[in-house]
Amino acid sequence: MTIEQELFKRFFEWAFEDHAQDVVRTVVWMNSHMVMIKRDYPKEYLAYKALTNQQINQVICEALLPF
């Protein structure tokens, strides 16, 4: 995984835990709060924006693999 993927993975895992391990709620929250994420988590936002859809899917799959 790239550095950007690792950074996004840590952020996704944090959000996933914060939303009671509910992947739908996590993805909806991230999508609905992009402005806040850009402001409050600029490194994570830039990492996310640097990824392709395939790379984002890979991150989410690896984060959810234990489930």
Sequence and secondary structure as in RCSB ss.txt:
>XXXX:A:sequence
MTIEQELFKRFFEWAFEDHAQDVVRTVVWMNSHMVMIKRDYPKEYLAYKALTNQQINQVICEALLPF
>XXXX:A:secstr
  HHHHHHHHHHHHHHHHTTT HHHHHHHHHHTHHHHHHH HHHHHHHHHS HHHHHHHHHHHHTT 
